[in-house]
Amino acid sequence: MAQSALADGLRGIPEGVDRINSILPRVQQFADSGDPFFQEIVGAAALEFQKDYEKAHRYLGLAVKARIPSAQRRLGFMLSLGLGVEKDPERAAALYRWAAEAGDAVAKHNLGCMYLLGDGVTASAEEALRLLEEAMAEGFSQSANYLADAKRQMKDYAGARKILELIVPEGTATVASVRNLATMYYYGLGGTSDKVRELGCYMKMLDLGDGDAMHYGHTIASEMTVEEVREAAAWAKTDAWTETFAKRDR
């Protein structure tokens, strides 16, 4: 119950925040009795909701001694940013690694990013890609955006495009990722040029609040048929902009 309430709260569900606040006193009792799982919950609540970093460090540290992966990851996060403690990227990387080896997908993502930047570890593109790919495969959606961007910067456009073509229509791509895919379609990077999907990307960018996409969308839509505009909307899984671009004078 406590873990479920914490998860809902972290997703921004108001009921989850209310539930975790209502049960925290009882959870605190279990934590103070020495239960590492409840120590992790108290530490997580202190970190994520209360912003009491001293308390978070204390309870997460206790849970880390019991090798609770989510506690290792959260304490690693605190150390990587210096939240209430002295910044220690090497220690953060070690904690992420322990959690990652235990199967924590978020820890794999965080450690992968550290390998990309050479922060707390020796930079390794190979290790970064491996960890980000594992995190993505295990359902951590943010990793797909990072992985696609890493591949793009390494000029593996085909690899980046393959990932982006999965996440852009599903709505889990950031606006930067959608813009990158539009550029790939425009220049034919990683595959052939595709004006239909390029327009679909501009529609998706508009969904995400990027007003600049309106200009680019109008420019390309003026060269397209109404059927192609509708095809773009169908690919992007959005119907908010079909009429906007289909009604342009041609």
BELUR-V909831 format. One record per residue. N is the residue number from 1. RES is the residue in three letters. PHI is phi in whole degrees, -180 to 180 (NA if undefined). PSI is psi in whole degrees, 0 to 359 (NA if undefined). BURIAL is b if it has 9 or more other ideal C-beta (glycine too) atoms within 8 Angstrom, else e. Layout:
{{N | RES | PHI | PSI | BURIAL} {N | RES | PHI | PSI | BURIAL}}
//
This chain:
{{1 | MET | NA | 314 | e} {2 | ALA | -64 | 318 | b} {3 | GLN | -64 | 320 | e} {4 | SER | -64 | 317 | e} {5 | ALA | -64 | 320 | b} {6 | LEU | -64 | 316 | b} {7 | ALA | -62 | 317 | b} {8 | ASP | -65 | 320 | b} {9 | GLY | -63 | 319 | b} {10 | LEU | -67 | 335 | e} {11 | ARG | -84 | 1 | e} {12 | GLY | 84 | 15 | e} {13 | ILE | -81 | 116 | e} {14 | PRO | -54 | 320 | e} {15 | GLU | -61 | 326 | e} {16 | GLY | -67 | 319 | b} {17 | VAL | -63 | 316 | b} {18 | ASP | -62 | 319 | e} {19 | ARG | -65 | 315 | b} {20 | ILE | -65 | 323 | b} {21 | ASN | -66 | 325 | e} {22 | SER | -74 | 329 | e} {23 | ILE | -99 | 354 | b} {24 | LEU | -58 | 319 | b} {25 | PRO | -57 | 319 | e} {26 | ARG | -69 | 319 | e} {27 | VAL | -61 | 320 | b} {28 | GLN | -60 | 321 | b} {29 | GLN | -62 | 315 | e} {30 | PHE | -64 | 321 | b} {31 | ALA | -63 | 316 | b} {32 | ASP | -72 | 344 | e} {33 | SER | -83 | 353 | e} {34 | GLY | 109 | 6 | e} {35 | ASP | -78 | 115 | e} {36 | PRO | -66 | 330 | b} {37 | PHE | -67 | 320 | e} {38 | PHE | -75 | 330 | b} {39 | GLN | -61 | 321 | b} {40 | GLU | -65 | 320 | b} {41 | ILE | -66 | 317 | b} {42 | VAL | -62 | 317 | b} {43 | GLY | -64 | 319 | b} {44 | ALA | -65 | 317 | b} {45 | ALA | -64 | 320 | b} {46 | ALA | -65 | 323 | b} {47 | LEU | -73 | 310 | b} {48 | GLU | -85 | 325 | b} {49 | PHE | -109 | 311 | b} {50 | GLN | -84 | 341 | b} {51 | LYS | 55 | 32 | e} {52 | ASP | -96 | 87 | e} {53 | TYR | -71 | 330 | b} {54 | GLU | -64 | 314 | e} {55 | LYS | -65 | 318 | b} {56 | ALA | -60 | 315 | b} {57 | HIS | -62 | 319 | b} {58 | ARG | -65 | 310 | b} {59 | TYR | -76 | 322 | b} {60 | LEU | -66 | 324 | b} {61 | GLY | -61 | 321 | b} {62 | LEU | -66 | 317 | b} {63 | ALA | -68 | 327 | b} {64 | VAL | -63 | 323 | b} {65 | LYS | -61 | 333 | e} {66 | ALA | -92 | 7 | b} {67 | ARG | 60 | 43 | e} {68 | ILE | -80 | 114 | b} {69 | PRO | -56 | 317 | b} {70 | SER | -66 | 330 | b} {71 | ALA | -71 | 319 | b} {72 | GLN | -59 | 316 | b} {73 | ARG | -66 | 317 | b} {74 | ARG | -69 | 321 | b} {75 | LEU | -67 | 323 | b} {76 | GLY | -60 | 320 | b} {77 | PHE | -62 | 316 | b} {78 | MET | -61 | 317 | b} {79 | LEU | -70 | 327 | b} {80 | SER | -69 | 330 | b} {81 | LEU | -104 | 349 | e} {82 | GLY | 73 | 39 | b} {83 | LEU | -82 | 102 | b} {84 | GLY | 73 | 0 | e} {85 | VAL | -141 | 166 | b} {86 | GLU | -69 | 136 | e} {87 | LYS | -61 | 131 | e} {88 | ASP | -145 | 82 | b} {89 | PRO | -63 | 328 | b} {90 | GLU | -66 | 315 | e} {91 | ARG | -66 | 321 | b} {92 | ALA | -60 | 315 | b} {93 | ALA | -63 | 321 | b} {94 | ALA | -64 | 318 | b} {95 | LEU | -66 | 317 | b} {96 | TYR | -59 | 319 | b} {97 | ARG | -64 | 317 | b} {98 | TRP | -61 | 316 | b} {99 | ALA | -66 | 321 | b} {100 | ALA | -64 | 318 | b} {101 | GLU | -65 | 337 | e} {102 | ALA | -87 | 359 | b} {103 | GLY | 101 | 11 | e} {104 | ASP | -77 | 113 | b} {105 | ALA | -66 | 322 | b} {106 | VAL | -67 | 322 | b} {107 | ALA | -64 | 322 | b} {108 | LYS | -61 | 317 | b} {109 | HIS | -61 | 310 | b} {110 | ASN | -62 | 317 | b} {111 | LEU | -67 | 322 | b} {112 | GLY | -59 | 318 | b} {113 | CYS | -65 | 324 | b} {114 | MET | -66 | 322 | b} {115 | TYR | -68 | 326 | b} {116 | LEU | -63 | 319 | b} {117 | LEU | -91 | 345 | e} {118 | GLY | 69 | 34 | e} {119 | ASP | -100 | 108 | b} {120 | GLY | 82 | 352 | b} {121 | VAL | -144 | 165 | b} {122 | THR | -74 | 127 | e} {123 | ALA | -55 | 135 | b} {124 | SER | -151 | 107 | e} {125 | ALA | -63 | 321 | b} {126 | GLU | -62 | 314 | e} {127 | GLU | -69 | 322 | b} {128 | ALA | -61 | 313 | b} {129 | LEU | -64 | 320 | b} {130 | ARG | -61 | 313 | b} {131 | LEU | -68 | 318 | b} {132 | LEU | -66 | 323 | b} {133 | GLU | -65 | 319 | b} {134 | GLU | -66 | 316 | b} {135 | ALA | -63 | 319 | b} {136 | MET | -64 | 316 | b} {137 | ALA | -63 | 332 | e} {138 | GLU | -91 | 8 | b} {139 | GLY | 100 | 6 | e} {140 | PHE | -87 | 101 | b} {141 | SER | -64 | 329 | b} {142 | GLN | -60 | 330 | e} {143 | SER | -63 | 328 | b} {144 | ALA | -62 | 318 | b} {145 | ASN | -64 | 315 | b} {146 | TYR | -66 | 318 | b} {147 | LEU | -65 | 316 | b} {148 | ALA | -62 | 319 | b} {149 | ASP | -68 | 322 | b} {150 | ALA | -63 | 315 | b} {151 | LYS | -64 | 322 | b} {152 | ARG | -62 | 315 | b} {153 | GLN | -67 | 333 | e} {154 | MET | -85 | 5 | e} {155 | LYS | 66 | 22 | e} {156 | ASP | -89 | 72 | b} {157 | TYR | -67 | 325 | b} {158 | ALA | -64 | 318 | e} {159 | GLY | -66 | 317 | b} {160 | ALA | -64 | 317 | b} {161 | ARG | -64 | 322 | b} {162 | LYS | -60 | 318 | b} {163 | ILE | -69 | 313 | b} {164 | LEU | -63 | 326 | b} {165 | GLU | -68 | 343 | b} {166 | LEU | -85 | 317 | b} {167 | ILE | -92 | 335 | b} {168 | VAL | -65 | 309 | b} {169 | PRO | -62 | 331 | b} {170 | GLU | -80 | 351 | e} {171 | GLY | 85 | 15 | e} {172 | THR | -103 | 4 | e} {173 | ALA | -88 | 146 | b} {174 | THR | -74 | 164 | e} {175 | VAL | -63 | 326 | b} {176 | ALA | -65 | 320 | e} {177 | SER | -66 | 319 | b} {178 | VAL | -64 | 319 | b} {179 | ARG | -63 | 320 | b} {180 | ASN | -62 | 320 | b} {181 | LEU | -67 | 321 | b} {182 | ALA | -59 | 319 | b} {183 | THR | -64 | 320 | b} {184 | MET | -63 | 320 | b} {185 | TYR | -68 | 323 | b} {186 | TYR | -66 | 313 | e} {187 | TYR | -92 | 353 | e} {188 | GLY | 73 | 34 | e} {189 | LEU | -82 | 126 | e} {190 | GLY | 77 | 8 | b} {191 | GLY | 167 | 194 | b} {192 | THR | -81 | 159 | e} {193 | SER | -66 | 148 | e} {194 | ASP | -150 | 97 | e} {195 | LYS | -71 | 332 | b} {196 | VAL | -65 | 310 | b} {197 | ARG | -72 | 331 | b} {198 | GLU | -60 | 314 | b} {199 | LEU | -63 | 321 | b} {200 | GLY | -58 | 323 | b} {201 | CYS | -66 | 319 | b} {202 | TYR | -65 | 323 | b} {203 | MET | -62 | 318 | b} {204 | LYS | -66 | 321 | b} {205 | MET | -62 | 321 | b} {206 | LEU | -64 | 320 | b} {207 | ASP | -57 | 325 | b} {208 | LEU | -89 | 4 | b} {209 | GLY | 93 | 11 | e} {210 | ASP | -90 | 98 | b} {211 | GLY | -67 | 337 | e} {212 | ASP | -61 | 334 | e} {213 | ALA | -66 | 339 | b} {214 | MET | -62 | 316 | b} {215 | HIS | -63 | 312 | e} {216 | TYR | -64 | 321 | b} {217 | GLY | -64 | 316 | b} {218 | HIS | -63 | 320 | b} {219 | THR | -61 | 312 | e} {220 | ILE | -76 | 326 | b} {221 | ALA | -66 | 333 | b} {222 | SER | -66 | 344 | e} {223 | GLU | -102 | 6 | e} {224 | MET | -118 | 158 | b} {225 | THR | -82 | 164 | e} {226 | VAL | -60 | 322 | e} {227 | GLU | -63 | 321 | e} {228 | GLU | -68 | 322 | b} {229 | VAL | -62 | 317 | b} {230 | ARG | -67 | 325 | b} {231 | GLU | -65 | 322 | b} {232 | ALA | -62 | 316 | b} {233 | ALA | -65 | 321 | b} {234 | ALA | -66 | 319 | e} {235 | TRP | -64 | 317 | b} {236 | ALA | -77 | 353 | b} {237 | LYS | 57 | 48 | e} {238 | THR | -144 | 141 | b} {239 | ASP | -121 | 12 | e} {240 | ALA | -75 | 339 | e} {241 | TRP | -120 | 3 | b} {242 | THR | -58 | 307 | b} {243 | GLU | -67 | 327 | e} {244 | THR | -57 | 316 | e} {245 | PHE | -90 | 332 | b} {246 | ALA | -73 | 335 | b} {247 | LYS | -90 | 1 | e} {248 | ARG | -64 | 144 | e} {249 | ASP | -66 | 139 | e} {250 | ARG | -118 | NA | e}}
//
